Amino acid sequence: MKKNFVLDTNVLLHDPGALTSFADNIVCVPIYVIEEIDNFKKELSELGQNARQVSRKLDRLRRQGDIRTGVPNEAGGTVRVLFSGHDHLEDTSPVHRDLSISHMMDRLIVGSALELAHEEPDTPLVFVTKDVNLRIRAEAMGLRAEDYDRENKDVSELYTGTGELSLTPDEVTRLFATGAVPVPADASVFENQYLVVRSSVNPSQSALVRTHRKEGLLQRIVDLRDPVWGIKPRNKEQHFALDALLRDDIKLVTLIGKAGTGKTLLAIAAGLQKVAEEKNFVRLLVSRPIFPLGRDIGYLPGDVEEKLNPWMQPIHDNVEFLMGLSRPDRRSGRSYRELMDMGLMEVEPLTYIRGRSIPNQFMIVDEAQNLTPHEVKTIITRVGDGTKIVLTGDPYQIDNPYVDSVNNGLVYIAEKFKQTPIAATVTLMKGERSELAELAAKL
C-alpha cells in the first residue's frame, strides 16, 4: 500500500534527492516548505545550492502535470505540493502571537500534514523531519514522525577498514615465509582492508596484513623500522595508517578516530616524507574547512594568511613538532614557514577550492567530518593526475548542524570507496596523545 511522506524543509535542504528517495510512494511538499526554501536560494553555500536544486526539480515536475494532484517522478513514485486551505495562525493568544517565524512555519507545515491525514484517512502518512523537537511535537499531535536517513545505518555499523581473521597454522607459516597467502574462500573482506591474522591453534602467533582482492591475496605489511619524519607507529592501527599513507598505489585514504589517536600527525608525517624526502609529490597541501564551507573567511584583520592562523594553528603545531623530531640538532627555532618558503608545503582553506585542479600533490583535508557528502565530492573531484588525498576526522566531534555522525562526508566516502583498489580506510582506536587525553576521550 502506498504511503504519503510529508517532507519538512530541513530534509530537502539536507538532500535534494529526497524527492525521489521514497520508492513508489507519494512525496508531499507543503507550500510552506517551498516558501522557506525560497529564503535560502540566494545563499552562497551548500544550503543555497540545495535550495536552488530543489526549486529546479519542482519546476520541472510542475511542467509535466498538475503538481497539486501529483506528478510521477523518475523513481516510480509521485510528487505533489500541498496547499493548505487554512491559515493555522488564526489563534491570536499571547503564546501564539509571540512565536518566532520559524516556529510559525513549523506549525504551518505540521498543520498541512494533519490536514492531509484528515482528508485521506485510509492512506498511511509519515511526517519526515530532521528536527528532533518537531518530531516530538508531530507525534504528540497524532502523526507518525520519522528522521530522514537515506543510508539507514547506525554509526556502529559503518565500515572501519580494519578487522581480524583466523588462518590455519600452515597458512600463517607460509605468510611469514613468502609475505602473502590466498584469501580464504569464506572470508568476507574488502579491497585494501587491513587485518590482524591469527593462527587458529596459537592466537598469539599473528601478523598484520592488507587484502588485495584483485589478486585474491593477503599481503603482509612490512615493519616500519625507520621512523617517518621521527614518527614510529605505536599500535597496530597506526601501523595500518602509515602503510596506507606511504603506498603510492592508494590514492585516497580516510583516517577515522577520536581525539589524540594521531590521525593528523601521521598524515602530515607521511606527506612530508613523500614530498621532502622521496620527492614523489611537488607539494604538501593541507586544508581544513572554515566552517561553514563556502562562506568567506571573515572580517579578521590582516591578509589571508593572518586570517587563517586561528584555523590552521593545529596544523602548524603538528608540523613544528615533526620538524623537531626529524632534526633534533636544529630543534629550536625551526618553523613550518621554512617549508612554505621552500614551496614544499601550503596551508589553505577549502573555501575557494571549487574550479581548481590539483595535480601531483599530497593533499590532506583535516576535520573532514564537518563536510557534507556533496562538499567532499567537490573536493575529491578537484584531484588531478598524480595527487594523493587524505581525509581525517572524528565523526563524534561534529560542529556542522546539517550533518551527523552517519551522514557526514568523511564516513560517506569511506563507505562508498570500500570496494575500490585505490582507496583505503583505517579507524584508529587508541589515543596516543597523552594519558590525560586518552582518559578524557574515554570518560
C-alpha positions as CSV (number, residue, x, y, z in Angstrom):
1,M,0.0,0.0,0.0
2,K,1.3,3.4,-0.9
3,K,2.1,6.0,1.8
4,N,2.1,9.7,2.0
5,F,5.5,11.1,3.0
6,V,5.3,14.7,4.1
7,L,8.7,16.3,4.0
8,D,10.0,19.1,6.2
9,T,12.2,21.9,4.9
10,N,15.4,20.6,6.5
11,V,15.0,17.3,4.7
12,L,15.2,18.9,1.3
13,L,18.0,21.3,2.3
14,H,20.0,18.3,3.6
15,D,19.4,16.2,0.5
16,P,17.5,17.5,-2.6
17,G,17.4,13.9,-3.8
18,A,14.8,13.2,-1.0
19,L,12.1,14.0,-3.7
20,T,12.9,10.6,-5.3
21,S,14.1,8.6,-2.2
22,F,10.8,7.1,-1.2
23,A,10.4,4.4,-3.9
24,D,6.9,4.3,-5.4
25,N,5.2,6.2,-2.6
26,I,3.8,9.8,-2.6
27,V,6.2,12.6,-1.6
28,C,4.2,15.6,-0.3
29,V,5.8,19.0,-0.1
30,P,3.8,21.6,1.9
31,I,3.6,25.0,0.2
32,Y,5.2,26.5,3.3
33,V,8.3,24.4,2.7
34,I,8.7,26.0,-0.7
35,E,8.3,29.4,1.0
36,E,11.1,28.5,3.4
37,I,13.3,27.1,0.7
38,D,12.9,30.4,-1.2
39,N,14.6,32.2,1.8
40,F,17.8,30.1,1.2
41,K,18.1,30.1,-2.6
42,K,20.4,33.2,-2.7
43,E,22.9,31.9,-0.1
44,L,26.4,31.3,-1.4
45,S,26.7,28.0,0.5
46,E,25.7,24.4,0.0
47,L,22.3,25.2,1.6
48,G,21.7,27.8,-1.1
49,Q,22.8,25.3,-3.8
50,N,20.5,22.6,-2.4
51,A,17.6,25.1,-2.2
52,R,18.1,26.1,-5.9
53,Q,18.3,22.4,-6.9
54,V,15.0,21.6,-5.1
55,S,13.3,24.6,-6.8
56,R,14.6,23.5,-10.3
57,K,13.4,19.9,-9.7
58,L,9.9,21.1,-8.6
59,D,9.7,23.4,-11.6
60,R,10.5,20.5,-14.0
61,L,7.8,18.4,-12.3
62,R,5.3,21.4,-12.5
63,R,5.7,21.4,-16.3
64,Q,4.8,17.7,-16.5
65,G,1.4,17.9,-14.9
66,D,-0.8,19.2,-12.1
67,I,1.6,19.4,-9.1
68,R,-1.3,19.7,-6.7
69,T,-2.7,16.3,-7.5
70,G,0.7,14.7,-8.1
71,V,3.3,14.2,-10.9
72,P,5.2,11.0,-11.5
73,N,9.0,11.1,-10.7
74,E,11.8,9.1,-12.1
75,A,11.8,6.7,-9.1
76,G,8.3,5.5,-9.9
77,G,6.6,7.5,-7.1
78,T,4.6,10.7,-7.1
79,V,5.5,14.2,-6.0
80,R,2.8,16.7,-5.0
81,V,2.7,20.1,-3.4
82,L,0.2,20.5,-0.5
83,F,-1.8,23.7,-0.4
84,S,-3.5,24.2,2.9
85,G,-6.8,26.0,2.9
86,H,-6.4,27.1,6.5
87,D,-4.1,29.6,7.9
88,H,-3.4,27.8,11.2
89,L,-2.3,31.1,12.6
90,E,-5.8,32.5,13.4
91,D,-5.2,31.8,17.1
92,T,-4.2,35.2,18.5
93,S,-3.5,34.0,22.0
94,P,-0.4,35.7,23.6
95,V,1.6,32.4,23.3
96,H,1.0,32.1,19.6
97,R,1.5,35.8,18.9
98,D,5.0,35.6,20.4
99,L,6.0,32.6,18.3
100,S,9.1,33.1,16.2
101,I,8.8,32.9,12.4
102,S,10.5,29.5,12.3
103,H,8.1,28.1,14.9
104,M,5.1,29.5,13.0
105,M,6.3,27.9,9.8
106,D,6.8,24.6,11.7
107,R,3.2,24.8,12.8
108,L,2.0,25.5,9.3
109,I,4.0,22.6,7.9
110,V,2.7,20.2,10.6
111,G,-0.8,21.6,10.1
112,S,-0.6,20.7,6.4
113,A,0.3,17.1,7.3
114,L,-2.6,17.0,9.8
115,E,-5.0,18.3,7.1
116,L,-3.8,15.7,4.6
117,A,-4.2,12.9,7.2
118,H,-7.8,14.1,7.8
119,E,-8.6,14.3,4.1
120,E,-7.1,10.8,3.3
121,P,-7.6,8.7,6.4
122,D,-7.1,5.4,4.5
123,T,-3.6,6.3,3.3
124,P,-0.8,5.9,5.9
125,L,1.0,9.2,6.4
126,V,4.6,9.7,7.7
127,F,5.9,13.1,8.6
128,V,9.7,13.3,7.8
129,T,11.9,15.8,9.5
130,K,15.5,16.1,10.8
131,D,14.3,18.3,13.7
132,V,14.1,16.2,16.8
133,N,11.7,18.6,18.7
134,L,9.4,18.8,15.7
135,R,9.2,15.0,15.5
136,I,8.1,15.0,19.2
137,R,5.5,17.7,18.5
138,A,4.2,15.9,15.4
139,E,3.9,12.6,17.3
140,A,2.0,14.5,20.1
141,M,-0.4,15.8,17.5
142,G,-1.2,12.2,16.3
143,L,1.2,12.0,13.4
144,R,3.7,9.3,12.7
145,A,7.1,11.1,12.6
146,E,10.5,9.8,11.4
147,D,14.0,11.1,10.9
148,Y,15.4,11.2,7.3
149,D,18.3,8.8,7.0
150,R,18.8,7.7,3.4
151,E,21.5,5.2,4.3
152,N,19.5,3.9,7.3
153,K,22.6,3.0,9.2
154,D,23.9,3.3,12.7
155,V,27.4,4.7,13.3
156,S,28.4,1.4,14.9
157,E,27.7,-0.4,11.6
158,L,29.9,1.8,9.4
159,Y,33.0,0.5,7.7
160,T,36.1,0.6,9.9
161,G,38.6,-0.6,7.3
162,T,40.2,-3.0,9.8
163,G,39.4,-6.4,11.3
164,E,40.7,-9.8,12.4
165,L,40.9,-13.1,10.6
166,S,41.8,-16.6,11.6
167,L,44.1,-18.7,9.5
168,T,45.5,-22.3,9.8
169,P,49.0,-22.7,11.3
170,D,50.3,-23.7,7.8
171,E,48.9,-20.5,6.2
172,V,50.4,-18.3,8.9
173,T,53.8,-20.1,8.4
174,R,53.6,-19.5,4.7
175,L,52.6,-15.9,5.2
176,F,55.8,-15.2,7.2
177,A,57.9,-17.2,4.7
178,T,56.5,-15.7,1.4
179,G,54.8,-12.5,2.5
180,A,51.4,-13.4,1.0
181,V,48.7,-16.1,1.2
182,P,45.4,-16.5,-0.7
183,V,42.3,-15.0,0.8
184,P,40.2,-17.8,2.4
185,A,37.1,-18.6,0.4
186,D,34.8,-18.0,3.3
187,A,36.4,-14.7,4.3
188,S,34.2,-11.5,3.8
189,V,36.8,-8.8,3.3
190,F,37.0,-5.6,1.2
191,E,39.7,-4.2,-1.0
192,N,42.7,-2.7,0.9
193,Q,41.2,-3.8,4.2
194,Y,43.7,-4.1,7.0
195,L,43.6,-7.2,9.2
196,V,45.2,-8.9,12.1
197,V,45.5,-12.5,11.2
198,R,46.0,-15.1,13.9
199,S,46.7,-18.8,14.0
200,S,43.7,-20.9,14.8
201,V,45.8,-23.0,17.0
202,N,48.0,-20.4,18.7
203,P,46.3,-16.9,18.7
204,S,49.5,-15.3,19.9
205,Q,51.0,-16.1,16.5
206,S,49.8,-13.1,14.5
207,A,50.7,-10.8,11.6
208,L,49.4,-7.6,10.1
209,V,48.2,-7.9,6.5
210,R,46.4,-5.9,3.8
211,T,43.9,-7.5,1.5
212,H,44.5,-7.4,-2.3
213,R,41.1,-8.6,-3.7
214,K,42.1,-8.2,-7.3
215,E,44.8,-10.9,-6.9
216,G,43.0,-12.7,-4.1
217,L,45.8,-12.3,-1.6
218,L,46.5,-11.3,1.9
219,Q,49.8,-9.4,1.8
220,R,51.9,-9.0,4.9
221,I,52.7,-5.4,5.9
222,V,56.4,-4.7,6.2
223,D,57.5,-3.4,9.6
224,L,58.4,0.3,9.6
225,R,61.7,0.1,11.2
226,D,62.9,3.5,10.1
227,P,60.9,6.5,11.6
228,V,58.8,8.5,9.2
229,W,59.9,12.1,10.0
230,G,60.6,11.0,13.5
231,I,57.4,9.1,13.9
232,K,57.1,5.3,14.6
233,P,53.7,3.6,14.9
234,R,52.7,2.9,18.5
235,N,49.9,0.4,17.8
236,K,48.5,-1.8,15.0
237,E,46.1,0.8,13.7
238,Q,48.8,3.4,13.4
239,H,50.9,0.8,11.5
240,F,47.9,0.2,9.2
241,A,47.5,4.0,8.7
242,L,51.2,4.6,7.8
243,D,51.2,1.7,5.4
244,A,48.2,3.2,3.5
245,L,49.7,6.7,3.7
246,L,53.0,5.6,2.2
247,R,51.7,3.4,-0.6
248,D,51.7,5.1,-3.9
249,D,49.0,2.9,-5.4
250,I,46.5,4.0,-2.8
251,K,45.2,7.5,-3.9
252,L,42.5,8.0,-1.3
253,V,43.0,7.4,2.4
254,T,40.4,8.1,5.1
255,L,41.6,8.1,8.7
256,I,38.8,8.0,11.3
257,G,39.3,8.2,15.0
258,K,38.7,10.1,18.3
259,A,40.9,12.9,19.5
260,G,44.5,12.1,20.2
261,T,44.8,8.9,18.0
262,G,47.4,10.5,15.8
263,K,45.3,11.0,12.6
264,T,46.6,14.4,11.6
265,L,50.2,13.8,12.8
266,L,50.5,10.6,10.9
267,A,49.1,12.1,7.7
268,I,51.4,15.1,7.9
269,A,54.5,13.0,8.7
270,A,53.8,10.7,5.7
271,G,53.1,13.8,3.5
272,L,56.5,15.4,4.5
273,Q,58.2,12.1,3.8
274,K,56.7,11.8,0.4
275,V,57.3,15.4,-0.6
276,A,60.6,16.4,1.1
277,E,62.4,13.1,1.2
278,E,61.1,10.9,-1.6
279,K,60.0,13.7,-3.8
280,N,57.1,11.8,-5.1
281,F,54.9,14.9,-5.0
282,V,55.7,18.5,-5.6
283,R,53.9,19.9,-2.6
284,L,52.1,19.0,0.7
285,L,48.7,20.8,0.6
286,V,46.9,20.9,4.0
287,S,43.3,22.2,4.2
288,R,40.7,22.5,6.8
289,P,37.1,23.6,6.5
290,I,36.5,27.2,7.5
291,F,33.1,26.4,8.9
292,P,30.8,26.7,7.2
293,L,32.3,25.8,3.8
294,G,31.6,28.3,1.2
295,R,31.4,31.4,3.4
296,D,34.2,33.9,3.4
297,I,37.0,33.8,6.0
298,G,35.6,36.7,7.8
299,Y,36.5,40.2,8.8
300,L,39.5,39.4,10.9
301,P,42.3,42.0,10.4
302,G,45.3,41.2,8.2
303,D,45.9,39.4,4.9
304,V,44.6,35.9,4.1
305,E,47.4,34.2,6.0
306,E,46.8,36.2,9.1
307,K,43.1,35.5,8.9
308,L,43.8,31.7,8.6
309,N,46.2,31.5,11.5
310,P,43.5,30.7,14.2
311,W,42.0,28.0,12.0
312,M,45.3,26.5,10.8
313,Q,47.3,26.6,14.1
314,P,46.8,22.9,14.8
315,I,48.4,22.1,11.5
316,H,51.3,24.4,12.3
317,D,51.8,22.8,15.7
318,N,52.0,19.3,14.2
319,V,54.5,20.4,11.5
320,E,56.8,22.1,14.0
321,F,56.6,19.1,16.3
322,L,57.6,16.8,13.4
323,M,60.4,19.1,12.3
324,G,61.8,19.0,15.8
325,L,61.7,15.2,15.8
326,S,63.3,14.8,12.4
327,R,66.1,17.3,13.0
328,P,67.0,17.2,16.7
329,D,70.2,19.1,16.0
330,R,68.2,22.1,15.0
331,R,65.1,21.7,17.1
332,S,64.9,25.2,18.5
333,G,63.7,28.0,16.3
334,R,62.5,25.7,13.4
335,S,59.2,26.7,11.9
336,Y,56.7,25.5,9.3
337,R,57.5,28.7,7.4
338,E,60.7,27.1,6.2
339,L,58.8,24.5,4.3
340,M,56.3,27.1,3.0
341,D,59.2,29.4,1.9
342,M,60.7,26.4,0.0
343,G,57.4,25.8,-1.7
344,L,57.2,22.3,-0.2
345,M,54.0,23.0,1.9
346,E,50.9,25.1,1.5
347,V,48.1,25.6,4.0
348,E,44.8,27.0,2.7
349,P,41.1,26.9,3.4
350,L,38.6,24.8,1.4
351,T,36.5,27.9,0.7
352,Y,38.0,28.6,-2.7
353,I,38.6,25.0,-4.0
354,R,35.8,24.9,-6.5
355,G,37.1,25.1,-10.0
356,R,40.6,24.2,-9.2
357,S,42.7,21.3,-10.5
358,I,45.3,20.0,-8.1
359,P,47.9,17.7,-9.7
360,N,51.0,15.9,-8.2
361,Q,50.3,16.9,-4.6
362,F,49.9,15.2,-1.3
363,M,46.7,16.7,-0.1
364,I,45.3,16.4,3.5
365,V,41.8,17.5,4.4
366,D,41.6,17.7,8.2
367,E,38.3,17.7,10.2
368,A,36.5,16.2,7.2
369,Q,33.6,15.1,9.5
370,N,32.3,18.7,9.2
371,L,31.8,18.4,5.5
372,T,28.7,17.1,3.7
373,P,28.9,14.3,1.1
374,H,28.4,16.9,-1.6
375,E,31.3,19.0,-0.3
376,V,33.6,16.0,-0.1
377,K,32.7,15.1,-3.7
378,T,33.5,18.6,-4.8
379,I,37.0,18.3,-3.1
380,I,37.8,14.9,-4.5
381,T,36.8,15.8,-8.0
382,R,39.4,18.6,-7.8
383,V,42.2,16.0,-7.6
384,G,44.4,16.0,-10.6
385,D,46.8,13.3,-12.0
386,G,49.4,12.1,-9.5
387,T,47.7,13.5,-6.4
388,K,47.0,11.6,-3.3
389,I,44.3,12.8,-0.9
390,V,43.9,12.0,2.8
391,L,40.7,12.8,4.8
392,T,40.9,12.8,8.6
393,G,38.3,13.3,11.2
394,D,36.2,12.2,14.1
395,P,32.5,11.5,13.3
396,Y,31.7,12.1,17.0
397,Q,33.0,15.6,17.0
398,I,30.8,17.5,14.5
399,D,30.3,21.2,14.5
400,N,28.2,21.4,11.4
401,P,24.4,21.4,12.3
402,Y,23.5,20.0,8.9
403,V,25.4,16.7,9.2
404,D,25.5,13.9,11.8
405,S,27.8,11.0,12.7
406,V,26.4,8.9,9.9
407,N,25.6,11.4,7.1
408,N,28.9,13.4,7.1
409,G,31.3,13.4,4.2
410,L,34.1,11.5,6.0
411,V,32.2,8.3,6.7
412,Y,30.2,8.6,3.5
413,I,33.4,8.5,1.4
414,A,34.7,5.6,3.5
415,E,31.5,3.6,2.7
416,K,31.4,4.4,-1.0
417,F,35.0,3.6,-1.7
418,K,35.4,0.4,0.3
419,Q,35.3,-1.8,-2.8
420,T,37.8,0.2,-4.9
421,P,41.5,-0.7,-5.2
422,I,42.8,2.8,-5.0
423,A,41.2,3.7,-1.6
424,A,41.8,2.6,2.0
425,T,40.2,3.3,5.3
426,V,41.7,3.0,8.8
427,T,39.9,3.6,12.1
428,L,42.3,4.4,14.9
429,M,41.0,3.3,18.3
430,K,43.8,4.0,20.9
431,G,44.7,7.6,21.9
432,E,48.4,8.2,22.0
433,R,48.5,12.0,22.6
434,S,48.8,11.6,26.4
435,E,47.4,9.6,29.3
436,L,45.2,12.6,30.2
437,A,43.9,13.0,26.7
438,E,43.1,9.3,26.5
439,L,41.2,9.3,29.8
440,A,39.3,12.4,28.7
441,A,38.2,10.7,25.4
442,K,37.1,7.6,27.3
443,L,35.4,9.1,30.4
